[in-house]
Amino acid sequence: MGVADFANVISSSKPDVTWSPPTTHRDCGRERLGTDWFGARAALGRRPVSPPVLAQAVRAVLAEDPGVFAPVADHPGTELALVAATRELSGLTHAALQAIAVCSPRAGDVVRIARRVRAALAPSWHDEHDLIHAATAAVAAGKSVGPVVIHLLQDLSPAGAAFLRTLCDHGPVRVNVGLTGDPDADRQVLDAHGRAGITIEATALKRPCAAAVISVSDPDEEVRAAVRLVMGWLRHGVPLGRVALLYGTADPYARLLHEQLSAAGLVHNGAPVRDIGDMLLGRALKGLLALSDRGFRRSDVLAVVTGAPVRHGDDRAPSRAWERISRAAGVVDGDDWDRRLRVFDEEQRLRADEAERSEREPLAEHLRRDAERAKQLSAFVRDLRAELDALAFAGSWEALVRSAHGLIERYLGGESHRRRWPDDEQQAAERVEEALDRLAGLDAIAGPPPTLEVFRRTLEAELEATLGRVGRFGDGVLVGHVSMAVGLQLDQIVLLGMAEGAFPVRRQEDSLLPDDERRAAGGELGLRAERLHDDHRQLLATVAAGGETTLCFPRGDLRRQGDRAASRWLLADAARLAGRQAMFTDDLPGLEAAWFHHIPSYAAGLVRNTFPATVQEFRLATMLSDADAVITADPGLALGMELARARRGDRFTRFDGNLAGLTLPDYASSGVVSATRLQTWAECPHAFYMQYLLGVEVVEDPERSFEMSPLDKGSLVHEVLERFVGEAIEAERSGPWLHEDTQRLLEIAGQVCSDYEERGATGRALFWRRDRARILADLERFAVQDDGRPIRAELAFDDVAYPLPDGRSVFFRGAVDRIDQAPDGSLTVIDYKTGGTSSYQGLSAEDPHQGGSHLQLAVYATAAAQLLGVTDVTAGYWFVTTKGRFAWVGYQVTPELRAEVGAALATIVDGIRAGVFPARPSPDPPYMWVDCWYCSPDGLSAAEARRDWERKRTDPSLEGYVRLCEPEVLNDNC
């Protein structure tokens, strides 16, 4: 039968308008014609071209003659774009390539590179077009061909067209043509048949239309609504194998569908969610290879160590301990792993020796264990850096692959160590090692030696392959891309994500070959703009495949800002169903029809649902109808509801920090405490409870600290002044300081700054240079302004009694920064401050403690008086920086003032003993600064916690605390 006769047969018979599922390639026709027909693969005697092979060949051509791509020849984006262009151009005829090449210098170089790549690979490698040519030659040579059916051809390359012509010349061929009735959507199918000499008469077809439309709030609710539909169909006898849940864009629907269907206990099959590169071994290997490019950042190293069972020697690496130690040591990246961990090791061992001398053996053991772990971590990273540095000089793909296998063996173990891994993780690990082995063959292709970055990028591309489909086809609900419905006959289909930008997906112009140049190929090269019609054809095919198709439209998305517009194709079907498009106005609920379902919210979906899909939905739906019954039957839920209601009430309860009745510290009867600790309770009792009673610390990652922290800056200045004043006291010198004194002060400052820099407490180098200059300038000014006569520096005290008005005493410990003595024998207690004065405005003899938040001056003055036997004491804060303007804030500590501070202390220690620990955020939180991490653990806002405090502060059990910190509230209530 000749081609003409064959075309007439097809033209005279009614085409079968059926659809089949797509293959792994987008081009269904090419995939079918690219199989191993007639032993063509064996006849070729060459290996198939893979993406890494093609990429290596492109790099070789670019290295030799990049042409217009010279400025960006080494950029990964250039390589990827040229690989994609080469694959597209490989099937074009010589005339089409010539037509494209003359369009522009850029297009000419793209064609030149594609030709040179193909010529370089031709002796040893083949692609699908080579297979088709071989099959065509075999058929033309008289190879026996039985009856052939061409089923639902979507597109056809020039080689495929020639092959189909040859088939028609040598045997019976039947073509099943799938048309949708939409001219634009069908154009590619008609053109594909036309290139093979098959003409199809125009046939009037009725375009398929969806049966229903659902409007929901967001993609998550879309998926829940779809699963509810499946549950309803299942109850009415629809087999799960006749149901499909499809999407135009995988993100986020693929993951959400698998999660919700699993939660509902519904068997499903289809596209997998994760690539092998996202599985355990692939993820760990990619992370290891990327460490060098990222400078061994702490977060990246720990992500590898904590994200996989990384081995250190014969044991698993202590990931949690290493995270804590590296954070405490101030490790950020690079050489910090050696330098700062070494300093941390030395400091911990010195502290351990001191603890041992103080007979605190458990503490000493803990410190030495941390020092040893810091040493191990430093050695671990040092060895890993050496191995990755050696990879950079491997010089060949085979050497890189061998080294990568070595990394896996050393840090993740061999197959024997994976026996406890889940089955899918073991399978993925095997696929990763197979992918590595394939890369070793790239040495057969000419080109520059691979760098570590090129090796990693190539491996990541190989690991984008999926592990395999979930389940077996026909076993449960089909889940996947809309193209999976092509050629199927189903009873029910739900198509998700019918919003502009999601389906159809926004198409961008090809940067190398725009559509204006693609048109020069005379139809042999697909246009980017035509892909919109491909999506439409797949949609129409999906609607035709199902007995009923439901389209779902998300009005918004919590993952992105703004509302979402309904897909143009959904609007077209809705218009056909309703006869109008007025339904998409603000009065949606009033216009809801039998075929249109508007779900305003998640709660509304639960109310309308007659049969919950998951246990969670059942419980929530029951609560909406009879909440009290559900809460009563579930003690855990009842407790949660009690908590929520208590926090929304105006009573101070156990859920708000009321620990009355528990045994708590009583600092007025036993123990020694610091003034700073009691100040914390006055400022925020919740912070005191979390920090000092529960031991919860605020985690500060060193990589997020660009500048030296105010606490470290204050400690540095205190240490400098302590050493300088201590030397002056020993030498019996006093201010004003001479030039040589100032030079000694700056010398000490330089030494301390170097120590802090070595310790990793100074932030990034750029900011530290600025801060260091400011610190030295402030110290010079200090030497000019200081004219006191110091007699003590960093005077430590312990077990100093501070009397309370009722006869009790609180015993304090601490250290006074400095004590000066006047000619009349009176003392001046000085507490250095390196910040601003805003928090100390109004501090005076009339308001000596400011709501219990400033107790140090009275406590330090009392300690100095007791230790030195002097009654006339003045205490004050000296702000020794330009930021604080070298201001002095203080007062003379009189008996009346001591009594007033004692009353505040009594309120504080009694509040702690009574279990009063409410959260009290600042009413005016500072901008770009978290005032209390315990009240605002997310670092965003403590506004809700502040509203809770303002609602509960009138509770009688809080009267003492409110009288101390916010007396104006009680006055207003009175």
Solvent accessible surface area in square Angstrom, and as a share of the most:
residue,aa,sasa,rsa
1,M,112,0.50
2,G,30,0.29
3,V,31,0.18
4,A,70,0.54
5,D,78,0.40
6,F,1,0.01
7,A,9,0.07
8,N,94,0.48
9,V,68,0.39
10,I,6,0.03
11,S,23,0.15
12,S,98,0.63
13,S,41,0.27
14,K,154,0.65
15,P,19,0.12
16,D,55,0.29
17,V,58,0.34
18,T,52,0.30
19,W,11,0.04
20,S,11,0.07
21,P,58,0.37
22,P,34,0.22
23,T,48,0.28
24,T,129,0.75
25,H,82,0.37
26,R,132,0.48
27,D,24,0.13
28,C,13,0.08
29,G,2,0.02
30,R,51,0.19
31,E,44,0.20
32,R,75,0.27
33,L,9,0.04
34,G,13,0.12
35,T,61,0.36
36,D,70,0.36
37,W,67,0.24
38,F,64,0.26
39,G,35,0.34
40,A,3,0.03
41,R,95,0.35
42,A,86,0.66
43,A,86,0.67
44,L,40,0.20
45,G,70,0.67
46,R,57,0.21
47,R,113,0.41
48,P,74,0.46
49,V,33,0.19
50,S,34,0.22
51,P,70,0.44
52,P,6,0.04
53,V,7,0.04
54,L,11,0.05
55,A,11,0.09
56,Q,6,0.03
57,A,1,0.01
58,V,0,0.00
59,R,26,0.10
60,A,20,0.15
61,V,8,0.05
62,L,7,0.03
63,A,68,0.52
64,E,126,0.56
65,D,60,0.31
66,P,32,0.20
67,G,34,0.33
68,V,72,0.41
69,F,13,0.05
70,A,58,0.45
71,P,119,0.75
72,V,73,0.42
73,A,21,0.16
74,D,139,0.72
75,H,109,0.49
76,P,43,0.27
77,G,35,0.33
78,T,17,0.10
79,E,9,0.04
80,L,105,0.52
81,A,31,0.24
82,L,1,0.01
83,V,17,0.09
84,A,53,0.41
85,A,4,0.03
86,T,6,0.04
87,R,109,0.40
88,E,46,0.21
89,L,3,0.01
90,S,24,0.16
91,G,9,0.09
92,L,19,0.09
93,T,56,0.32
94,H,129,0.58
95,A,75,0.58
96,A,6,0.04
97,L,20,0.10
98,Q,77,0.34
99,A,34,0.26
100,I,0,0.00
101,A,24,0.19
102,V,123,0.71
103,C,55,0.33
104,S,26,0.17
105,P,106,0.67
106,R,72,0.26
107,A,0,0.00
108,G,20,0.19
109,D,20,0.11
110,V,2,0.01
111,V,1,0.01
112,R,60,0.22
113,I,0,0.00
114,A,8,0.06
115,R,80,0.29
116,R,79,0.29
117,V,1,0.00
118,R,79,0.29
119,A,69,0.53
120,A,66,0.51
121,L,8,0.04
122,A,45,0.35
123,P,105,0.66
124,S,49,0.32
125,W,20,0.07
126,H,3,0.01
127,D,30,0.16
128,E,47,0.21
129,H,6,0.02
130,D,21,0.11
131,L,8,0.04
132,I,1,0.00
133,H,98,0.44
134,A,21,0.16
135,A,3,0.02
136,T,23,0.13
137,A,63,0.49
138,A,27,0.21
139,V,0,0.00
140,A,62,0.48
141,A,91,0.71
142,G,55,0.53
143,K,100,0.42
144,S,104,0.67
145,V,22,0.12
146,G,42,0.41
147,P,116,0.73
148,V,23,0.13
149,V,90,0.52
150,I,14,0.07
151,H,54,0.24
152,L,3,0.01
153,L,6,0.03
154,Q,13,0.06
155,D,28,0.15
156,L,3,0.01
157,S,1,0.00
158,P,23,0.14
159,A,4,0.03
160,G,1,0.01
161,A,7,0.05
162,A,45,0.35
163,F,0,0.00
164,L,1,0.00
165,R,99,0.36
166,T,19,0.11
167,L,0,0.00
168,C,1,0.00
169,D,73,0.38
170,H,79,0.35
171,G,12,0.11
172,P,73,0.46
173,V,14,0.08
174,R,104,0.38
175,V,4,0.02
176,N,19,0.10
177,V,0,0.00
178,G,1,0.01
179,L,15,0.07
180,T,5,0.03
181,G,26,0.25
182,D,15,0.08
183,P,105,0.66
184,D,56,0.29
185,A,0,0.00
186,D,8,0.04
187,R,93,0.34
188,Q,47,0.21
189,V,0,0.00
190,L,71,0.35
191,D,68,0.35
192,A,0,0.00
193,H,0,0.00
194,G,37,0.36
195,R,63,0.23
196,A,0,0.00
197,G,21,0.20
198,I,2,0.01
199,T,90,0.52
200,I,32,0.16
201,E,111,0.50
202,A,111,0.86
203,T,59,0.34
204,A,107,0.83
205,L,50,0.25
206,K,183,0.77
207,R,73,0.27
208,P,26,0.16
209,C,42,0.25
210,A,2,0.01
211,A,42,0.32
212,A,16,0.12
213,V,0,0.00
214,I,7,0.04
215,S,0,0.00
216,V,0,0.00
217,S,33,0.21
218,D,18,0.10
219,P,0,0.00
220,D,33,0.17
221,E,0,0.00
222,E,0,0.00
223,V,0,0.00
224,R,46,0.17
225,A,5,0.04
226,A,0,0.00
227,V,2,0.01
228,R,23,0.08
229,L,52,0.26
230,V,0,0.00
231,M,23,0.10
232,G,22,0.21
233,W,37,0.13
234,L,72,0.36
235,R,138,0.50
236,H,153,0.68
237,G,61,0.58
238,V,26,0.15
239,P,76,0.48
240,L,31,0.15
241,G,30,0.29
242,R,94,0.34
243,V,1,0.01
244,A,0,0.00
245,L,0,0.00
246,L,0,0.00
247,Y,7,0.02
248,G,7,0.07
249,T,44,0.26
250,A,56,0.43
251,D,114,0.59
252,P,12,0.07
253,Y,4,0.01
254,A,10,0.08
255,R,100,0.37
256,L,10,0.05
257,L,0,0.00
258,H,20,0.09
259,E,83,0.37
260,Q,42,0.19
261,L,0,0.00
262,S,72,0.47
263,A,64,0.50
264,A,17,0.13
265,G,63,0.61
266,L,11,0.06
267,V,81,0.47
268,H,26,0.11
269,N,1,0.00
270,G,0,0.00
271,A,30,0.23
272,P,31,0.19
273,V,66,0.38
274,R,102,0.37
275,D,41,0.21
276,I,2,0.01
277,G,2,0.02
278,D,66,0.34
279,M,6,0.02
280,L,28,0.14
281,L,1,0.00
282,G,0,0.00
283,R,102,0.37
284,A,4,0.03
285,L,0,0.00
286,K,48,0.20
287,G,21,0.20
288,L,1,0.01
289,L,0,0.00
290,A,13,0.10
291,L,2,0.01
292,S,36,0.24
293,D,74,0.38
294,R,123,0.45
295,G,34,0.33
296,F,8,0.03
297,R,99,0.36
298,R,6,0.02
299,S,54,0.35
300,D,25,0.13
301,V,1,0.01
302,L,12,0.06
303,A,61,0.47
304,V,13,0.08
305,V,4,0.02
306,T,70,0.40
307,G,32,0.31
308,A,4,0.03
309,P,33,0.21
310,V,1,0.01
311,R,52,0.19
312,H,56,0.25
313,G,64,0.62
314,D,130,0.67
315,D,100,0.52
316,R,146,0.53
317,A,6,0.05
318,P,42,0.27
319,S,21,0.14
320,R,212,0.77
321,A,12,0.09
322,W,0,0.00
323,E,47,0.21
324,R,86,0.32
325,I,1,0.00
326,S,0,0.00
327,R,57,0.21
328,A,69,0.54
329,A,6,0.04
330,G,8,0.08
331,V,0,0.00
332,V,19,0.11
333,D,54,0.28
334,G,17,0.17
335,D,93,0.48
336,D,10,0.05
337,W,3,0.01
338,D,64,0.33
339,R,70,0.26
340,R,24,0.09
341,L,1,0.00
342,R,108,0.39
343,V,19,0.11
344,F,19,0.08
345,D,19,0.10
346,E,94,0.42
347,E,57,0.25
348,Q,11,0.05
349,R,83,0.30
350,L,124,0.62
351,R,125,0.46
352,A,0,0.00
353,D,54,0.28
354,E,95,0.43
355,A,1,0.00
356,E,75,0.34
357,R,178,0.65
358,S,62,0.40
359,E,151,0.68
360,R,121,0.44
361,E,95,0.42
362,P,106,0.67
363,L,62,0.31
364,A,0,0.00
365,E,112,0.50
366,H,69,0.31
367,L,6,0.03
368,R,80,0.29
369,R,101,0.37
370,D,5,0.02
371,A,0,0.00
372,E,73,0.33
373,R,69,0.25
374,A,0,0.00
375,K,117,0.50
376,Q,64,0.28
377,L,0,0.00
378,S,11,0.07
379,A,28,0.22
380,F,7,0.03
381,V,0,0.00
382,R,125,0.45
383,D,57,0.30
384,L,1,0.01
385,R,68,0.25
386,A,60,0.47
387,E,46,0.21
388,L,1,0.00
389,D,78,0.40
390,A,64,0.50
391,L,4,0.02
392,A,55,0.43
393,F,174,0.72
394,A,30,0.23
395,G,45,0.43
396,S,34,0.22
397,W,2,0.01
398,E,99,0.44
399,A,16,0.12
400,L,0,0.00
401,V,7,0.04
402,R,149,0.54
403,S,45,0.29
404,A,0,0.00
405,H,54,0.24
406,G,35,0.33
407,L,2,0.01
408,I,2,0.01
409,E,105,0.47
410,R,121,0.44
411,Y,4,0.01
412,L,2,0.01
413,G,1,0.01
414,G,12,0.12
415,E,124,0.56
416,S,65,0.42
417,H,86,0.38
418,R,11,0.04
419,R,183,0.67
420,R,235,0.86
421,W,25,0.09
422,P,82,0.52
423,D,107,0.55
424,D,58,0.30
425,E,17,0.08
426,Q,52,0.23
427,Q,97,0.43
428,A,1,0.01
429,A,0,0.00
430,E,96,0.43
431,R,76,0.28
432,V,0,0.00
433,E,40,0.18
434,E,87,0.39
435,A,0,0.00
436,L,0,0.00
437,D,82,0.42
438,R,132,0.48
439,L,0,0.00
440,A,30,0.23
441,G,29,0.27
442,L,2,0.01
443,D,65,0.34
444,A,74,0.57
445,I,17,0.09
446,A,82,0.63
447,G,41,0.39
448,P,56,0.35
449,P,90,0.56
450,P,14,0.09
451,T,73,0.42
452,L,14,0.07
453,E,59,0.26
454,V,20,0.11
455,F,0,0.00
456,R,40,0.14
457,R,36,0.13
458,T,8,0.05
459,L,0,0.00
460,E,52,0.23
461,A,48,0.37
462,E,20,0.09
463,L,2,0.01
464,E,116,0.52
465,A,44,0.34
466,T,61,0.35
467,L,42,0.21
468,G,39,0.37
469,R,103,0.38
470,V,51,0.29
471,G,45,0.43
472,R,183,0.67
473,F,122,0.51
474,G,46,0.44
475,D,63,0.33
476,G,9,0.09
477,V,0,0.00
478,L,7,0.04
479,V,0,0.00
480,G,0,0.00
481,H,61,0.27
482,V,0,0.00
483,S,17,0.11
484,M,37,0.16
485,A,0,0.00
486,V,7,0.04
487,G,22,0.22
488,L,19,0.10
489,Q,116,0.52
490,L,14,0.07
491,D,48,0.25
492,Q,20,0.09
493,I,0,0.00
494,V,0,0.00
495,L,0,0.00
496,L,0,0.00
497,G,2,0.02
498,M,0,0.00
499,A,0,0.00
500,E,42,0.19
501,G,18,0.18
502,A,8,0.07
503,F,2,0.01
504,P,4,0.03
505,V,51,0.29
506,R,165,0.60
507,R,88,0.32
508,Q,147,0.65
509,E,104,0.47
510,D,16,0.08
511,S,89,0.57
512,L,15,0.08
513,L,1,0.00
514,P,29,0.18
515,D,10,0.05
516,D,113,0.58
517,E,16,0.07
518,R,1,0.00
519,R,133,0.49
520,A,38,0.29
521,A,6,0.05
522,G,68,0.65
523,G,46,0.44
524,E,36,0.16
525,L,8,0.04
526,G,52,0.50
527,L,29,0.14
528,R,58,0.21
529,A,57,0.44
530,E,51,0.23
531,R,67,0.25
532,L,47,0.23
533,H,40,0.18
534,D,10,0.05
535,D,6,0.03
536,H,18,0.08
537,R,8,0.03
538,Q,26,0.12
539,L,5,0.02
540,L,4,0.02
541,A,0,0.00
542,T,0,0.00
543,V,9,0.05
544,A,48,0.37
545,A,3,0.02
546,G,12,0.11
547,G,61,0.58
548,E,89,0.40
549,T,3,0.02
550,T,10,0.06
551,L,0,0.00
552,C,0,0.00
553,F,13,0.06
554,P,0,0.00
555,R,54,0.20
556,G,13,0.12
557,D,17,0.09
558,L,159,0.79
559,R,114,0.42
560,R,98,0.36
561,Q,174,0.77
562,G,56,0.54
563,D,130,0.67
564,R,29,0.11
565,A,64,0.49
566,A,11,0.09
567,S,0,0.00
568,R,115,0.42
569,W,21,0.07
570,L,0,0.00
571,L,46,0.23
572,A,38,0.30
573,D,8,0.04
574,A,0,0.00
575,A,23,0.18
576,R,107,0.39
577,L,57,0.29
578,A,24,0.19
579,G,67,0.64
580,R,114,0.42
581,Q,101,0.45
582,A,47,0.37
583,M,3,0.01
584,F,54,0.23
585,T,65,0.38
586,D,149,0.77
587,D,80,0.42
588,L,23,0.11
589,P,83,0.52
590,G,72,0.69
591,L,52,0.26
592,E,63,0.28
593,A,38,0.30
594,A,99,0.77
595,W,44,0.15
596,F,1,0.01
597,H,73,0.32
598,H,14,0.06
599,I,16,0.08
600,P,60,0.37
601,S,46,0.30
602,Y,69,0.26
603,A,50,0.39
604,A,23,0.18
605,G,4,0.03
606,L,9,0.04
607,V,104,0.60
608,R,117,0.43
609,N,32,0.17
610,T,125,0.72
611,F,81,0.34
612,P,32,0.20
613,A,8,0.06
614,T,17,0.10
615,V,112,0.65
616,Q,118,0.53
617,E,5,0.02
618,F,118,0.49
619,R,95,0.35
620,L,56,0.28
621,A,24,0.19
622,T,40,0.23
623,M,40,0.18
624,L,96,0.48
625,S,95,0.62
626,D,71,0.37
627,A,36,0.28
628,D,98,0.51
629,A,52,0.41
630,V,18,0.10
631,I,15,0.08
632,T,113,0.66
633,A,85,0.66
634,D,33,0.17
635,P,111,0.70
636,G,52,0.50
637,L,45,0.23
638,A,35,0.27
639,L,91,0.45
640,G,36,0.35
641,M,50,0.23
642,E,80,0.36
643,L,62,0.31
644,A,46,0.36
645,R,140,0.51
646,A,18,0.14
647,R,103,0.37
648,R,142,0.52
649,G,27,0.26
650,D,77,0.40
651,R,133,0.48
652,F,11,0.04
653,T,36,0.21
654,R,141,0.51
655,F,32,0.13
656,D,26,0.14
657,G,14,0.14
658,N,35,0.18
659,L,29,0.14
660,A,70,0.55
661,G,85,0.82
662,L,109,0.54
663,T,140,0.81
664,L,31,0.16
665,P,46,0.29
666,D,32,0.17
667,Y,20,0.08
668,A,12,0.09
669,S,82,0.53
670,S,74,0.48
671,G,48,0.46
672,V,44,0.25
673,V,1,0.01
674,S,31,0.20
675,A,5,0.04
676,T,69,0.40
677,R,65,0.24
678,L,0,0.00
679,Q,18,0.08
680,T,23,0.13
681,W,1,0.00
682,A,1,0.01
683,E,87,0.39
684,C,8,0.05
685,P,0,0.00
686,H,45,0.20
687,A,8,0.07
688,F,0,0.00
689,Y,48,0.18
690,M,43,0.19
691,Q,73,0.32
692,Y,58,0.22
693,L,52,0.26
694,L,96,0.48
695,G,51,0.49
696,V,60,0.35
697,E,139,0.62
698,V,54,0.31
699,V,93,0.53
700,E,117,0.53
701,D,42,0.22
702,P,18,0.11
703,E,36,0.16
704,R,180,0.66
705,S,46,0.29
706,F,108,0.45
707,E,84,0.38
708,M,8,0.04
709,S,38,0.25
710,P,90,0.56
711,L,144,0.72
712,D,46,0.24
713,K,56,0.24
714,G,10,0.10
715,S,48,0.31
716,L,0,0.00
717,V,7,0.04
718,H,47,0.21
719,E,54,0.24
720,V,0,0.00
721,L,0,0.00
722,E,65,0.29
723,R,81,0.30
724,F,0,0.00
725,V,1,0.01
726,G,23,0.22
727,E,61,0.27
728,A,0,0.00
729,I,47,0.24
730,E,148,0.66
731,A,54,0.41
732,E,160,0.72
733,R,89,0.32
734,S,47,0.30
735,G,12,0.11
736,P,97,0.61
737,W,20,0.07
738,L,111,0.55
739,H,134,0.60
740,E,109,0.49
741,D,8,0.04
742,T,20,0.12
743,Q,83,0.37
744,R,68,0.25
745,L,0,0.00
746,L,39,0.20
747,E,92,0.41
748,I,0,0.00
749,A,0,0.00
750,G,17,0.17
751,Q,75,0.33
752,V,0,0.00
753,C,0,0.00
754,S,61,0.39
755,D,69,0.36
756,Y,9,0.03
757,E,76,0.34
758,E,59,0.27
759,R,88,0.32
760,G,13,0.12
761,A,20,0.15
762,T,2,0.01
763,G,21,0.20
764,R,84,0.30
765,A,66,0.51
766,L,120,0.60
767,F,61,0.26
768,W,11,0.04
769,R,151,0.55
770,R,86,0.32
771,D,2,0.01
772,R,79,0.29
773,A,62,0.48
774,R,140,0.51
775,I,8,0.04
776,L,41,0.20
777,A,57,0.44
778,D,19,0.10
779,L,3,0.02
780,E,79,0.35
781,R,96,0.35
782,F,1,0.00
783,A,2,0.02
784,V,118,0.68
785,Q,77,0.34
786,D,5,0.02
787,D,104,0.54
788,G,18,0.17
789,R,133,0.49
790,P,8,0.05
791,I,30,0.15
792,R,101,0.37
793,A,26,0.20
794,E,61,0.28
795,L,29,0.14
796,A,75,0.58
797,F,12,0.05
798,D,97,0.50
799,D,87,0.45
800,V,10,0.06
801,A,30,0.24
802,Y,2,0.01
803,P,75,0.47
804,L,8,0.04
805,P,90,0.56
806,D,92,0.48
807,G,69,0.66
808,R,65,0.24
809,S,28,0.18
810,V,0,0.00
811,F,72,0.30
812,F,1,0.00
813,R,99,0.36
814,G,28,0.27
815,A,31,0.24
816,V,0,0.00
817,D,12,0.06
818,R,1,0.00
819,I,0,0.00
820,D,13,0.07
821,Q,51,0.23
822,A,37,0.29
823,P,150,0.94
824,D,115,0.60
825,G,28,0.26
826,S,20,0.13
827,L,2,0.01
828,T,38,0.22
829,V,0,0.00
830,I,8,0.04
831,D,8,0.04
832,Y,5,0.02
833,K,43,0.18
834,T,23,0.13
835,G,32,0.31
836,G,26,0.25
837,T,30,0.18
838,S,92,0.60
839,S,77,0.50
840,Y,33,0.12
841,Q,120,0.53
842,G,57,0.55
843,L,9,0.05
844,S,36,0.23
845,A,48,0.37
846,E,146,0.66
847,D,58,0.30
848,P,0,0.00
849,H,22,0.10
850,Q,41,0.18
851,G,17,0.17
852,G,0,0.00
853,S,20,0.13
854,H,20,0.09
855,L,0,0.00
856,Q,23,0.10
857,L,1,0.01
858,A,1,0.00
859,V,2,0.01
860,Y,20,0.07
861,A,0,0.00
862,T,7,0.04
863,A,0,0.00
864,A,0,0.00
865,A,17,0.13
866,Q,95,0.42
867,L,85,0.42
868,L,45,0.22
869,G,67,0.64
870,V,32,0.18
871,T,122,0.71
872,D,62,0.32
873,V,0,0.00
874,T,41,0.24
875,A,0,0.00
876,G,0,0.00
877,Y,1,0.00
878,W,26,0.09
879,F,1,0.00
880,V,3,0.02
881,T,12,0.07
882,T,80,0.46
883,K,154,0.65
884,G,2,0.02
885,R,199,0.73
886,F,16,0.07
887,A,33,0.25
888,W,111,0.39
889,V,27,0.16
890,G,23,0.22
891,Y,14,0.05
892,Q,94,0.42
893,V,5,0.03
894,T,48,0.28
895,P,98,0.62
896,E,129,0.58
897,L,7,0.04
898,R,46,0.17
899,A,56,0.44
900,E,76,0.34
901,V,0,0.00
902,G,0,0.00
903,A,48,0.37
904,A,4,0.03
905,L,0,0.00
906,A,16,0.12
907,T,40,0.23
908,I,0,0.00
909,V,0,0.00
910,D,44,0.23
911,G,10,0.09
912,I,0,0.00
913,R,113,0.41
914,A,50,0.39
915,G,0,0.00
916,V,14,0.08
917,F,1,0.00
918,P,6,0.04
919,A,29,0.23
920,R,45,0.17
921,P,6,0.04
922,S,36,0.23
923,P,78,0.49
924,D,117,0.61
925,P,92,0.58
926,P,55,0.35
927,Y,195,0.74
928,M,161,0.72
929,W,155,0.54
930,V,34,0.20
931,D,84,0.43
932,C,26,0.16
933,W,109,0.38
934,Y,36,0.14
935,C,13,0.07
936,S,7,0.04
937,P,109,0.69
938,D,90,0.47
939,G,24,0.23
940,L,151,0.75
941,S,74,0.48
942,A,22,0.17
943,A,48,0.37
944,E,87,0.39
945,A,25,0.19
946,R,26,0.10
947,R,139,0.51
948,D,29,0.15
949,W,5,0.02
950,E,73,0.33
951,R,80,0.29
952,K,8,0.03
953,R,48,0.17
954,T,82,0.48
955,D,8,0.04
956,P,93,0.59
957,S,58,0.37
958,L,0,0.00
959,E,77,0.34
960,G,40,0.38
961,Y,7,0.03
962,V,0,0.00
963,R,135,0.49
964,L,20,0.10
965,C,19,0.11
966,E,8,0.03
967,P,59,0.37
968,E,93,0.42
969,V,15,0.09
970,L,28,0.14
971,N,104,0.53
972,D,117,0.60
973,N,93,0.48
974,C,146,0.87
